[in-house]
Amino acid sequence: MSSNRAVLEVIALDEEDAVAAQTGGADRLELVTDMAADGLTPSTASFAAIRAAVDIPLRVMLRLTDGFAAGDVDALVDRAEELRAAGADEFVLGFLTADGEPDLVAVERLVAVLDGCRWTFHRAIDRAADRDGLRKRLADLPGLDTYLTAGAATGVDDGLATLAAEAARTGEPGYEPRILVGGGLRLDHHPTLRAAGLDAFHIGGAARPQGWTAPVSPEAVRTWREAIDA
């Protein structure tokens, strides 16, 4: 994807979703399973099937339990190693301690296994006690190139001002990673976000007008593609 084109990332649960999202114009997919738990690590077999079905980049979720605690870090490391061995080369992760600080022990162990792969720190930032502090503490981790954030724990409606303020700091220490806006994102947010300089968008429910039990709609993805390219 060229650097001046806005990025559209779509959540995919299986090959059908992946093909539909690519057909609709997605640049990249976030691979998860179990959206009832807000998106957990897919099986290695599922990753391999999706990798065989599409040729756009895939970011694979590393998360084994609902919530933002890391849980069993050894198990996470094992899954990351399996996925790397199967060819996964981009990831999504993010963990907090009970007091809302970044869980550097868990994150650093996983980043070591990822061995230079690019990765997104996901919406755990929206639950952090100190967003700016979290960014600065993660700033030197290899491969971190994206923050998936709504700007607020409750979603983009409440996060617009925070997103705009963080976009204005691009290039400062801790603010080099791209901001990928997601979490209750709607098309009517788009003009405000673009005006603030934001150029990467993540959709899940918006790609599924029939709900999470139905597959991704290529037409819904294409509507987003056309809006963000306009």
N, C-alpha and C positions, 0 to 999 in steps of 0.2 A: 504494500500500500504506500502511495507517495505521501511524503510528510505533510504536504499542504492540503490533503483531502481529509475531511472529518472522518473519524473512526466510528463505525457502528459495530458493537459487539452484542451478540444474541445468546441467551441461555439455551443450551440444547441438552435434552435428556437422552436422546437416542439418535440412530442414523436418520430416521424420518425427519426429525427436527433439524438435524444438521444439513441435510440436503435442501430442505425447504428454506432454511435461513440463507444458505449460500445462493440459492436460486433468487431469493429476494434482494440480494445485494449486501449481505453481511460481510464485513471485513474479517471478523474473528468470532470464534465461539467460546463461551465459557461452558465447560462440561461439568455437570453435576448429576446427582441422583437425589431422590427424596426431598422434593420441595416442601413437603409438610414440615421438615426439619430445617427449612431455609437453605437447602442445598448442601449435600455431603459428597464425599469422594466417590466417583463412579468406579465400577469394577474395571480391572485391567482389560478384560474381554470387551467391555463396552467401549472403552477408549480405542482399542484396536479396530473395532468394527467401524466406529465413526471416522477414525483416521483413514481407513480404507475407502470410505464413502465420499469424502470431500478433500479438497486440497487447500483450504484456507487455514490460517493458524488456529490452534486449539489451546486454550488455557484450561488446565485441569484443576479442579478444586481439591485442596488438601484440608479436609475437615471431617472428623469422624462422629461428632456429636453436635446436637443443636446448641446454640449459644456461642459465646466467644472465648470460653476456656479451652485450652489445648487438649485436656484429657490425657490419654495415653500417648505420650510423645514417641515412645518406642514403636508403637503400632503405626503412627503417622510416618515415621522414618521408613519403616518397612514398606508401606504403601508407596511412598515417594520413590524408593529404590526400584520397586516392581514396575512402576509407571515409566521411570527413566529407562529401564531395561527394554520396555516395550516401545520406546521411541518418543515418549512425551518429552517436550522440550520447552514448554511454557506452563506456568502454574499460577494459582491463586491461593493465598493463605492470609492469616491474620489472627493473632491471639492476644488476649488481654489477661492480666492478673485480676484477682478479685477486687482490687481497688482501682481498676481502670487504667493501669499502666500497661505499656506494651510488654508482653511476655517474651523477653529477649532470649531466655534460655530455649524455649520451644522454637522460636523463629530462627535463631542462629543455628540450631541443630538441623532444621530442615534446609536452610539455605546452604549449609555445608554439603548436604546430599545433592542438592540441585546443581551444584558445581558450575555456577556461572549462567545457568538458564535464566531467562527473563521471567519476572513474576510481578503480580499485582498484590498489594496489600488491600484487602477488601474492607467491607463496611464496618469492621471492628473499629476503624478510626472514628466512626460516628457515635460510638459508645465510650470513647476514650475520655479520661478525666481532663486531659490537656492535649488538644489536637496538635498544637504547635510543638509542644514538647515531644510528642510521639514522633512527629516527622523528623525532628532533629536527632532523636535517639536512633532512628532507623537509617539516617542519611548515608552512612558509609557501607551499608550492606550490599554486597555484589548482586547485580541482577534486578534490583527493585527499580522498575521503570514506570509504574502506574499506581495511583490510588483510586480505588472504586469507592465513591462517596456520594451521599445525597446531601451532604452539608449539615445534616441533622439526623438524629436517631429516628425521628418520626417521618422522614422522607423529604423529597425535593421541595415540596410546598413551603416547608419551614426552613429549608437550607439555602435558599437562593442567595441571600446576602453573604453567607459564609463562603459559598462557592465562588462568588464574584470576588470577594476579598482575597481568597487563596489564589485565584487565577491571576490577580494583579501582582502576586509575589513570585511568579514563575521565574526560576533561575536563582533565587536566593537559596542559601543552604537549607536543605530539607524540602525545598519546593521545586526541585528539578524534575521529579517524576510527573508524568502527564496526569491530569485529573480526568478520570472516566466517570461521568455523571450517571448514577443509577440509584434506584430505590424510590418507587412511586413516580417515576419519570413519565410525563405525558407530552404529547406533541405541542400543547400550548405553552409549555415551559421553554420550548426550543428557542424562540426569538430572543427572550431575555438572556438565556445562557450564551447564545452566540454573540450577543451584544457585549457580554462580559469577557469574551475571548475564549470561551470554552469550546472544545472541538472534538470531544470524544463522548460517546453516548452508549449506554448499556441498557438493554431492554429484556424483560422476561415476560411478564404478564401482557405487556403491550404488543408482543408478537403473537399472542394467543387470544384473539377476540372471543373464542368459545370457552376460555378458561384453561386451567392447568391440566385438566383431564384430556384435552384435545391437543393435537400437534401444533407446532409452529405454522403460522399462515404465511406463505411466501408473499401474498398481497399486502399483509400488514407490514412485513419487513420492507417491502418495496416502497410503501407509503413513507416510512421513516427515511429510507435511503434518498428518496426524491426531496424530502423536506430538508435534510441536512446538507444535500448537495446544492440546493437552490441558492 
